[in-house]
Amino acid sequence: MDLNKFILSFALALSPFVSQAQNVYVIEGNVGEAPEGTEILLFRDEGNLGTIVARDTLRAGKFRFEGETTGSGTDNMSLAAQYGGTGSMILRLYVRPGSYVRISSDDMFVYTWNVESDVPEQMERQKFIAPVRDLWIAVQRNNRQEDAVKAQLKAKGIAESDKSRLKAVRDSLKQATKQLHEEIILKESKMMAAMQVDDVWMLELLNNAYIAKHSEREDVKNSVRELYDKLPEMWRNTPMGKEAGAVIYPPAQFKVGEFVSDTDLYDLDGNVHRLADFRGKYILMDFWSYGCRGCVMAIPELKEIAETHKDSVAVVSLSLDNDKIWRKATEKYGVTGNNLNDRQGRAA
């Protein structure tokens, strides 16, 4: 057999395995001061839902994950830790085919663990964390203390005097954490004003918009609003841009008797529906998601309402998930009736 033909045949036979190996990512961690037995959870972000794809238990402070990416682009992942009956804030990770991600820390403040990676999105995220790392560590420390206080409040036989004292401590921690978030937003906003807009930047804007929404400080609200106001139209029209805009500039509240705004909504077969289709009936709108426990628990009750009051009430379930997760959730939980989606990953 000709040697060149043999080499070519061998290469063709090997190519599927090479391709498969190239889609693999590896995440390794070394946490110095971690409690033994801590469970590390790895999530893949799918629309509004984080799906657990792997678990590992810390042994001598080390953990490791190896998996395959969903394609040739960047997969959005998240990592969290469970220990002592409590969970952590999540650490956002980005992986690509062939990625090797190294994580290290001397503490259990997961959100600010050090991440070494050559994935551009991960390097961009590190730019956000570095200037406000100390503030985020303080937030996580407060969260841990608040969890401990909540656990004490749930204890049986606790005296009323102790309960009042613990509630005061809890409220103080919440207020301190709120102030830390506000300082983070102000510092990040100055930094973001000089940065190029990308997906990582947009996610930070969206997260800050939700926090600023509940702030009483006008300087905090304005810092986020100014960033949004300067956004190019292209970014405003992305799903994150539209959501941020709705948070920063909430739509006007409807009054009794007014017509609500309408839009195209789709069923699982791709048929178009509009709220106007239900004119003449009261509309009970249920915004739901696969990862929302309360939403899932309400499904049987909503079915009962829809059947009992079918002549006067239309129950409209609007999924906030992307098409893949919506279909999965519908099948798992047996959602029926007016089960619709705007196909933008988040119902308008």
N, C-alpha and C positions, 0 to 999 in steps of 0.2 A: 504493500500500500504506500502511495506517495506520502512523504513526511508532511508536506504542507497541507494535504487534504486531512491527514490525521489530526494535525494541530487545529485546523479549522473545525473539524467535527467535535473535537474535545471542547473547544471554546464555546461552541453552540450548545453543547450538552450542559456545560457548566453555567451558562449565562443566567438561567432562572434562579440558581442558588446565589449567584453573585448579586443579582438584582434584589433578591429577598434580603440578603445581608445588608445591602445598602439602605434599606428602609428601616433598619433597626436603630433605635436610640437607646442610650444607656444613661441612667441617673444614679450617681453614687453619693452617699452622704456620710459625714463623720461629725458627730455632735459630742463634744467633750463632756458636758455636764448633764447628760440626759439620764432620766430615771430608767433603770433597766426594765425591759418589758414594754416600753412605750411603743404604741402602734403608729406606723406612718402610713397614711392613705394617699394614693395617687389618683387624681380625677382627670378625666378628659372633658373639656368644656364643649357642650353640644347645645348651641342656642342659649337658652336661659337656664340650662340644667348642667350640673356637674355629675358625671357618671363615674363611679369608682371602677378603675380598671386594674388596680393592683394594691396589695397590702404587704407590708413587711414589718417585722418586729425588731426593734433595736437590740443588737447584741454587741456589747463592748462599744456602744455608741455609733455603730455603723449600720447602714441600710443600703439596699441596692435594688434598682428596678431596670428591667430590660423589656422592651416591647417594640411593636411595629407602628410606624406612622400611618395615617390614613391616606396619604398621598405624597406628592412630591413637594408640597408647600410646607407651611409652618402649622403645627398643631398647638392649640392653646391648652395648657395643662394647669393643674393646681395641686398643691401638696399641703397636707395638714397633719397634725399630730394629735393623738388621744392619749391622755395619761392622767392618772389620779381621778378618774371620773369626769374630767373636763376635756374640752377640745380647744384648739388653737385658732388664731386667725390663719388664713390661707396664704401660702406663698405661690405667687403666679410664676409659672414656668412656660417656656416656649421650646419646642423640639422640632427638629427637621431630620430627614433621613441621614443617618450616619452621625447624629449629634452625640457628643459625650458631655454630660453636664455634671459638674462637681460642686457639691454643697458642703459647707463647713460652718461650724459655729461652736461657741463655748457656753451657749445658753439655750433655753427652750422658747425663745421669742421667735417663732417660726417665720413670721412675716418679714423679718429683717435678717434672715440667715444669708450668709455670703454665697453668691452663685457665680461660678466661673463657667462661661459658655461662649462659643463663637457665633451663636445665633443672634442676628442683628436686633431682633425684638427684645431679647433678654438683656443685651448690652444697653439698649435704650432704657429699659425699666430700671436698671441699676443707676442710671443718671438721676432718676426721680428719688430713689431711696437714699442715696449717699448724703445729700444736704440736710435731710430731715430724719436721719436714722435714730438719733437720740430721742426725738419726739415720738417716733413710732414705738420705740422700746418702752417709753413711759406709758403710751396707750395700752400696750400689751400687758404691762405690769399692773395697771389699773384694772384691766379686764380680768386678770387672774385673781386679784384681790376681791373684785366684785363677785366672781363665781364662788369664792370661799364664803363670802358673807351670805349669798343666796342659799348656799347649802346649810348654813347655820340656821337661817330663817325657816327652813323646811323641817328642822329637827323637832321631834315630838316633845311636848312638855316644856317648851321654852317659855320663860316668864315674860309677862307683858312689858316689864321694864327693859329686859334684854332685847325684846323684839323692837321696841321703839328706838333703842340705841343703835341696833344693827341697821334698821331702816334709814336712820340719819347718816350712818357711815356709807351705806349703799348710795344714797342720793348725793352725798358729797363726792363720791368716786365718779358717778355719772356726770356731774357738773364739771369736774376736773378733766375728764376724758373729752367732753364736749369742747372745752377751751383748748385742749391740745389739738383736736381736729381743726379748729378754726385757725390756730397758728400754722399748722401744716398747710392749709389751703392758701393762706396769705404768702407764705414762702414759696410754695410751688407755683402760684400764679405769676409771681415775678420771674421765676425761672422759665415758665412755659411761654411767656410773652416773647422770649428771645429764641425759642426752639422751633424747629420745623415740625409741622403737623404730620402725624402718621397715626396708625391704629393704636399704638401704645399711648400716645398723647391724647387721643380721643377718649380712650377708656378712662384715663385719669381725669379728664374734664367731666365725664359723665358721673364718675364716683364723687367728685368734689361738688357737682351740682346738687346731688341728693343730700349731701351733708349741709351745704350752704342753705338749702331750702328750709331747714329747721333751725337756722341760726337767727338770733335777734340782732346780730351785728351787720349793719349796712355795708361796712368796708369789706366784710367777707362775701356777702352777696354780690357786691359790685365787682370784686376781683374776678369772680367766675363769669359774671355777665359780660364784662369787657372782653374776656377771652373769646366767648361765643360770638359776640358782635363782630369781631374781626375775622371770624372764620370765613374762608372762601366758600362760595355756594356749593361747590362740589362736596365738601366735607359736611356741610349742613344737611345735605340730602342723603347722607349715609344713614343706616339704621341707628347708629349711636348718635349721630348729629341730630336726627329728628327727635330721639328720646331726650337728649340733653335740652333741646329747644323747648320741649313740652314741660320739662321740669323747671327750667329757668323762667320761661314765660308761659305759665299755666293758662290753658284755654278758659274762656269765660264760663262760669257756671250757668247751666240752664235753669230757667224758672218754670214753675208749673204752667202747663199750657203751651209752652214754646216748642217748636220743632227742633229735634236734635239733628246734628250734622250726619250725613249718610256717606257710605263708602261701599266699595265692592268687597264682599265677603264670600269665601269659597267653602263648599263642602268637600268631603273626601274624594268625590268623583270629579271635582273641578267645576261643578256648576256654580254660577254666580248668584248670590243672594244679596238683598239690601234690607235694611231695617224697615223701609217703606212697605215691604212685602207683608208685614205684620200689622199694618195700619187697621185700626178698629179694635185692637186688643191691647191690654197692658203688656209691656215687655219687661220681663225679668232678665237682666243681663248678668251672666256669670262669667267673670274673667278667671280663667283657670290655667294651671300649668302642671306638668308631670311631677315636678319636684315640690309642689305645694300640698302639704299633708292635709290642711284644712279644706282645700278645694276637693281633694279626693274623698274626704269624709262626707262632703255635702252632696255627692253625686246621687245616692239613693233618695235623699229628701227632695232634690230637684226633680227627679223622675216622678216622684209621687205628686208634686205640685203640678207638673206638666200634664199628668193624666187626670187629676182631680178637677183642675180648672182649665181644661183644654178649650172650652168655648169662650173664655174671656182673657186668658193669660197665655202668652207665648214665652217659653223659657228659651233663651238664646245663649248657648255656651260659646264663648270666644276664647280660643286657645292662644296662649302667649308663646307657644313653642314653635320651633321650625317644623317643616313638613314631616321630617323623619321621626322626631320625638312625638309630634302630635299623633301620628298614626300608631306608634307604639303604645302611647298612653291610652288612646281610644280603645284599642284591642284589649289591653290589660285590664282596664277598669269598666269596660262595657258602656262607654258613653254613647248615648243614642239621641234621637231628636234633632234639634237645630244645632248641630255641632259644627261650628264654623271657624275660619281662620283668615286673616288678611294676607297671608303668605309673605309677610315681611319679617317673620320671626317674633313679632310683638304686635298684638292687636291694637289698632289705633283707638 
